[in-house]
């Protein structure tokens, strides 16, 4: 669910960038970035599952029947600090998707150099525009 919300916000971010840059094929770019986000996210979820299953130390075998996208039910750590790994493994795939879209947005849409300021430019404006969309006009 977190990944879905972040994916929607990322698509809006790319859309706003394309409108401000006056680039053609807006919907094609937005759809392409959404597909890249989804592919990167699924890939990282699968990598996370392999890492967590490797940490378990048991031979999984052929009877292993867990949902491939279920990271939360796997045993990772116990004791103090046991909350860190599940949170990390849950937030890493959406973050990797955002980074992939930020690279595409900076390199191919804006044609700028890869600096942190360029990669994440426009995020503040995204949240300001969302906040302003809830305001009503008074007559």
N, C-alpha and C positions, 0 to 999 in steps of 0.2 A: 504494500500500500504506500509506503514511503517512496518507493521508486516511481510509482505511478504519478504521485503528486509532483515529484521533482521533474519527471518527464514532461508533464503539462507546463510547468513553469519554464522549463528549458525551451520548449517549443514556442511559447509566447515570447521569450527572450530573443530567440532567433528571428521570429516574425517582426518584432519591433526593430531589430537591427537592420533587417532587410528593407523595411519601410523607410527608416531614416537614411539608409545608404542609397535609396532609390535604385535597387537592383531588380532585374527582371526575374521571372520564374520563381516568384515568392513561395508559392505552395509547393513547388518541386524541392526547393531548398529546405523548407520546413519539414516536409515528409522525409527527405533524405536524412536530415539530422535526427529526426525521431526514430528512424530505423537504425541508424548508427548507435544511438543511445540504447535502444532495446537490445541490440546484438551484444554490445559491450557489457551491459548489465547481466544478461543471461550467461555470457561467458565467465564473468567474474563470480556469479553465483555457483557455477559448476566448479570453478577453481577453488572457491571457499569450501565447498562440500568435500572436495578431494583432500584439502589440507586438514579439515576437521576430522575426517575419517582416518587420515594418516596419523593424527595425534592420538586417536583412540587406542591404537596398537593391536586391535583384534583383527583376525582374518575375516573379511566380510563374507566371502563365499557367494554361491549362486542363489541362496535363499534370501538375500538382501532385498527388501521390498519397501524401502523408504521413498517418499516423494522426492524427486530430484531437486525441487526448488525449496524444500523445507530445511532451512538452516537452524531455525529456532529450537527444534526438538533434539538436536545433537548435543551430547555431553562434551563440554569443552574444558572447563576448569572448575574446581571446587575450592572453597575457602575464600579468604579475603582477596579481592580483585577478580573474582570469578565472573563478574559482570562485564569486564572489559572486552574479552574476546567475542562474545555474542554481539555486543554493540558494534565493535569494529567490523565484524563479518557482515553485519546487516547494513552498515552505512558505506562500506567500501564499493559495492557495485554501483549504486547511484552516483557516488562521487566520481568514479571512473568514467561513467557515462557523461557526466557534466564536463569533465576534462576533455574527453574526446570531441564533444560538440564545441567546446570553447576553442580547441585547436582548429577545427574546421572553420568555425566562424571567423577566427582571427586571420588564418592563412588564406582562405579561399574566398570568403565573402568580403571582409574588410581589407584584405591584402596588406596587413600590418605586420610589424615584427613581433616575435613571441616574447612579450614581457608580461609580468603579472598584471600590470595596469591595463594592457590591451586585452589580455585573456578575459578579464572579468569586468570590462567596461560595460556599462548599460544595466548592470544588475540593480543598482540603486533606483534607476529610472523605472525598471520593471515593477518593483514593489511600490514606488510612488504612484504609478499609473493604476495599479490594482487598488491601492488605498483610495485614490480619487474616484474610481469607478463606483464606489459605494456612496459617495456623496450625492445628495439629492438637490435639485435646484428649487429655490423658493421663488414663488411668483408674487 
